[in-house]
Amino acid sequence: MAIRQKTEMTIKLSGRGTSHARSEIDVDGLTTVIDEPVVRGGTGEGPSPTATAYSALIGCTNVIGTKCAEKLGVDIGALTFDMEVDFDRRGVLLMEEVHVPFTAIRLTVTAHGSASQAGIDQVAVETEKFCPIAKLYEQAGTDLTVTWRKAD
């Protein structure tokens, strides 16, 4: 008997600030540390809040891309990622309000499987349709460019 997946759900998290810079977040039975680097008064025990936000794009692209490849029967193999983020820090520096703090993100996804570039392009199109983190950035006004390529 197959389990019917819920199409909508409410996700619950809890957290606590253990200092002015360090937070512990409980989600999915795990505790994650989000912290500032030592140079900004943190302990460096985890990525910063902003790094956590844009790192999520890599994780989501990996998960959704792999699912799309499986559904399409395309062998993308392991994926590797290179990303650049243009970050307008005036907001976090309390200089002025910034409506689009991550002005541009350029993500290159390299597929190490046997798929042709045409197959990889097909996976890229499908992933763009379904990756919630990519949609979040696009809706926020970030200039998001995701490039998929076959490994050399």
N, C-alpha and C positions, 0 to 999 in steps of 0.2 A: 504494500500500500504506500503510495507516494505521499509525501508531506506537502500540503498546500502552503506555498509561501505567501506571507502577508504582503500586500502591495503598499500599505502605509503603516507606519508605526511611530511611536514616540520613544525616543532614546533618552535614557536618564543617566546623568553623570553627577558626581559630587566632587568637591575639591576643597582644598584648604591652602591658604597662604602660610608658608612656614617661615617666611621672612618678607621683606619688602620686594624682593626680586625672585624668590623661589616659590613655586606652587606644586602641589601634588594633586593629580587628577585621577579619580577612580572611574574607570569605564571598562565594560566588558570583562570584569573580574581581574583587571590589571591596574596597577598604579603606575602612572607616568609622571615623570618630573619635567617641568618646564621651568627654566631658570635663565638668568642673565649671565653673561660671561663675567669672570672675575674683574676685568677692567671696567665693567659697568656696575660693580657692587654686588654681583651675584657670586654663587659658588662654582658655576660652570658645570653643575651636575647633570645638565640636560640642555637641549636646544632652547633658544629664546622663543617667546611667543610668536614672533614674526617668522623665524626660521621654521617653527613647527607648522605654521600655516602654509608656507610655500612648499615645504617638504612633502606635505600631504598630496600635492599634485603628482609627484613621482610615484608614491605608493598607489594612488588611485589609478593612474595610467597603467601601472604594472598589472593590477588586479583586473581592471575592466578590459585592457588590451588582451590579456591572456584569455579571459572568458570569450571575448569576441573571436579571437583566433581559433579557439577550440570549436566554437559554434560554426565557424566558416570552414573548418578543416584545413587551416593554414598553419604550417609548422614555423612559428616565429622563434622557437627555442628560447633561450634565456634573453632577457632584455637588459641593456645597460642604458644609463641616462646621463646626460650632461645638461645643466640648466644654468641660465643667467637670469637674474631678477634685477630690474631697475626699481629701486625703492626710494620714494620721496620721503625722507625722514623728518621733514619739518614738523609733522604731527607728533611723532614720538618724542621729539625734542621740545615740544610745547611751544613752538614758535608761532604756528598758525594751524587752523583746521585744514586737513587735506582730504578731499573727497575720494581720490583714487591713490592710495599710498603705494601700491604696486603698479607702477605705470606700464611696465612691459615685462613679460616673461617669455623667454625663448628656451624651449625644451627640445632637445634632440634625443630621440629614442632609437637605439641601435638594436636590431634583431639579429640574433646569432644562430637562427635555425636555417633550414634548407629552403624556405620560401623564397620565391622570386620577389623582385621589387614590386611587381604588380600585385602580388598577394599581400605584401606588407602594406601597400597603399590601401587595399581593401580593408584591412584590419584598422588602419588609421581612420578611415572614414567612419567605420562603425564605432570605434572607441570615442570619437568626437561626439557622437550622438548620445552616448550613455554615461560618460564620466562626470559624476556630480561635482567634483572639485573643479574641473575645467569650466563647467557651466557657472559655478559660483564666481570664478574670476572674470569670465566673459560678461556676466550680468553686472558685475561691479565696475566695468569699464576698463579693465586691464587689457592691453594689447597683447593677446596670447597667441604665440606662434609655436605650434608643435610640428616638428619635422621627424618623420619616420624614415629610417634608411637600413639597408642591408649591411651587415658587417663585411669588412674587406677580407 
